[in-house]
Amino acid sequence: MTDWHFPIVVENHTGLKDMAGVLTWLSTESNGFKNQLATSGAVLFRGFPVKTAEDFDAFASAFGYGDFSYQESLSNAVRINHTARVFSANEAPPDIEIFLHHEMAQTPISPEKIFFCCLSAAEKGGATPVCRSDLLYATFKERYPDWARLFASLGLKYMMQMPAGADLTSGQGRSWRSTLSVETVSEAEQRLATLGYTWQWQEDESLVTRTPVLQAVKALPDGSESFYNQLIAAHLGWKSTGSGKSDMLTFGNGDAIPEASLTALASIAAEFTVPVMWQNSDVALVDNHRVMHGRYPYSGSRKRAVIVCLAREQ
């Protein structure tokens, strides 16, 4: 169970009623929230007049971070852009749980910060769980030092399957053309080679790729370490590519990851996970290097509309 103030909640106690007032307020207050983010990992803004994707775009822009567009990312999640910077969190069906992960940690290119905005909360369910990966790793390292040492020293390799066309039934269903920002097979192979990937084309024109060795543990500016990877999401939720789920994620040297270590990680993560129970107009700022996030299933006739804006440090 958690016993710390996470995420930090900032409410609209001054009664700001329009975005002009919000942006004026953020022009003097955003640096303070950045400082809070550096220690807490997540800040939730509640009760502010953020009603549209354009409002959210302006809210996120006020923090002065650099842009990180969906198009330039290697995310395999299916998304829909609302503005150049803002897109849907995930187009996976509502009954599918998206398990804890760091955004794009399975790729060589990932954002430092994530803004979420709830335009319409689900009738039932649909919370976004957030988990402190620095606390998770410190606990894992204390309880299982040998496993922790393996992850830190060997790193990870990820196998990903990219369909020929977008698969909207999957949380990882973005096509290889869209994922790699290419149109042809030769362009795809050139991009993959530049990134250090290996790959294999399938009979159905889908693409199976293997990343170069990526870190499993990230050093943070305050000297702590974060378990920065996709292990929990892969263990609990990723579809098999056909050669077996255990092949989808291995140590950097190709060795299999002990199943017991993954079970232990998922159990420890539950100790440091808090669900963000969305209300309309909520905005959350998350440090992607310190905090994992996910999505609980939801239901009801009202469409859940949570949109995101990714950002990088300038």
N, C-alpha and C positions, 0 to 999 in steps of 0.2 A: 504494500500500500504506500501511497505517496504522503509525505508529511511536509512538503515545501510548497511555496506559492508558485504554482506553475499551471497554466501560463499566467503571466501578469495580466490583469484585466484593467483596461482604461475606459471609464464610462464618460458619457457626454454630460458631465455635471454642470457645465456652463451654459447648456441649452443652445448649442449651435444649431441653426435651423436650415442653413443652405451651404452648398459646397464652397462658395466664396469665403464664408466665415471659417469653414474647416481648413481651407488651404492657407488662409492668413494665420490661423492658430498653429498649423503644422510648420510654417516657416520659422517659427521660434522654438517649437517644442520637439521637432523630429530628432534632433541630435541627442536629446535626453532619452528618447525612446530607443535609439540605437545603442546607447550605453546600457540600458536595461536589458536589451536583447542579448548583449554580449555575455551577460551572466545568467539570464533566465532561459534563453533559448527560444522563447515565444511570447508575443504580446498580442492580446486580443482587444480590439477596439469595439465598443458596444454602444449602440444608441445614436450613432452619427448618421446624417442624412445621405447615405451612399445608396442610391436607388438603381443605378444603371451601370453598365460596363464602362461607360465614359466617365462616370463619377469615380468608379474604382480606379481606372487608369490614372486619373488626376491625383487621387489619394496616394497611390503607390509612387507616382512620379515625384511627389513632394519630398520624398526621402533622399532623392539625389543619387540613387544607385544607377549603375549602368544597365542597359537593356540586355535581355537574354531571350531571344524570340524562340517560339516553337519551331519555326522553320530551320533555324540553325542548329537545333538540338539533335541528338541521336536517340531521343525518347522513342520507345516503341508503343507508347499509349496513343490511342486514337483521340484526337482533340478537334475542337472547332473554334476558330478564331472569332472574337467579337470586336476587337480592335487590333492594331498591329502588335500591341504588347499583351493583350488580355485574351485568354482562351479558356475553354471548358476544362474542368479538372480532370475528367475522364468520362468517356462515353460508354464504359462497360455497363451492362444491364444492371438494374437496381438490386437484383437478388444476389449479385456476386460481391463477395467481400474482397476488398483490396487490402492486403496485409501490410504491416509496417515496413517502410523502406525509406531510404534517402533518395531524393529525386535524382535520377540519372546516375546513381553511383555505379551502375553496371556499364558505364561508358567512360571514355577518357575526357569527356566534356560535360561538366555539371554546374548548376548555378549555386551561388553562395546563399542566396536568400529566396524565400517564397512568400508571396502575398496570396492569401485566400480571401474571397468575398462571398458571402451568402446572400444572393438576391431573393431566394425563395427556399425556405426550410422545408424538409420533407414532413409529411403528416406523421409518419412513424419511422423511427430509426434515422439512419443517414449521418450519424455523428462522425467526426473526424478524430480518430485517436492520435495523440501525439506522445512521443516517448523520448526521454533524455538518453541519447546513446552514450554520452560521456559517463553517466552514472551506471548504465548497463554494462559498459566495458570494464569500469573499475570493479564492479561486483563480480563479473565473470572472471576477471583476472585474479581476484582474490580467491574465488572458489575453485577455479579450474586453471591454474597457472600454466600447465603444460599445453593445454588446448590454446589458451590465449597466446602463448609464445609461438605456436605454429601459425596461427592466423597472421600475427604481426610480421613474422619473418618470411613466410612463403607467399603472402598475398593470395589473390584469387583470379581465376579465369571463368568467364561466363559464356555459355552457349545460348544463342538467341535465334529464334526462327522468325523470319520476316515473310509474311505471305505476299503473293503476287498482287493481290488486291486487298483493300482494308477489310478486316474481319471485325465487325461491330459486336460480335458475341464474346469477344475476348478483351481483357484489360490490357493485353499486349498485342493488339491486332493491327498496328500501323503497317502499311505496305513498305517493301524495301525501297521503292522509288521515292516515297514520301520521307521515310526515315533518313535516307542517305542524300536527299535533295538531288536526285539524278533522274534521267529518263531512260538510259540504256544499260544493258548488261556491262558493256565495256566501261562506262562511266562509274557504275557501281563498283566494279573490281578495282578501278584506279583509286577511288575514294577509300575503300577498305584497305588497300595496300598502304596508302599514305598514313592511315590510322594505326597500322600494325596488326590488323585483323588477319585471320585465316578464314576461309569460307568454302562452302560446297553448295552447288545448285541442285535442286530437287526436281523430280520428274514433273511436278505440278507447277514449276516455275517459281516456287518459293525459294528462299535463301536461308541457309543455316550458317551462322557465323560464330567464330570463337574470338574473344577479345585477347589482346595482349595481357600480360600480368598487370592487374590493378591492385592497389592497396586495399587492405581490409581494415586497417586502423589508421586514422588521421590525427596528426598532432594539431591541437587547437592553440590559438594565440595565448591563452592563459596558462599554457603548460600541461593542460589535461589532454586526454586522448579520447577520441570518439570511435565507436565501432561503425565505421563508415562503409556500408556495403548493402547488398540486397539479400543477405542470407535468410532472414526470416521470411520475407516475401517469397523467395524461391522455394524454400522448404515447405511452406504452407499452401502456396497458391499457384505457382507456375505450372503450366501444362508441359507435359513431356514432349520432346521433339521426336520421339519414336525410338531412340536408342536407349532410353531409360532416364528417369528423372535425376538420378544421381550424377549423370553426365552433364547436366545443365550447368552445374556450378561445382568446380573442383578447386583444390589448392593450386597455386601458381605453377607448381611442378607437375601438375596433372594427377596427383594422388587424390583419392576419394576423401571427402570430408566425413568424419564419423557422425552417424545419425544421432548418437547420444549427445553430441556437442550441440547440434541444432535444436534438439528438444530442450536442452538446458538453456540455450539462448532465448528461446520463445518463452520459457517459464520465467526467466529473470526479467525479460522485457515487460511482462505483465505487472511486475512490481513498480515499474516506473512509467506506466502509461495512464494518461488522463484523457477521457473523451471530451472533445469540444462539441457541446450540444448547441447547434447553430440556431441563432435567431436572425430574422430578416435584417439586412443591412450590416451584419457583423463583418469586420475585417480582421484577419489574423496575419501577423508578420512572424515568420518562422525562420530561424537560422538552420539552413539545410545541412550544415556541417555538424551541428550539435544535436539536432532533433529529427527523429523519424516521424512519418505520418502515414495514415492509411485511410480507409473509408469503410464504415459499417454498412451492411445492406439496409435498404429502406423500402417502404411501400406506401400506398395511398394514391388517390387520384391527383393530388397536387404534385407538379413536377418539382423535384429538387434541383435547384440551380445554384451550384457553387462554381465560381470561376477563379482563375489563378493568373498571377503575373510573376514571372521569374525574373531574378535580378542578379547582377554580379557586382562585386566591389569595384569601385572606380580605380 
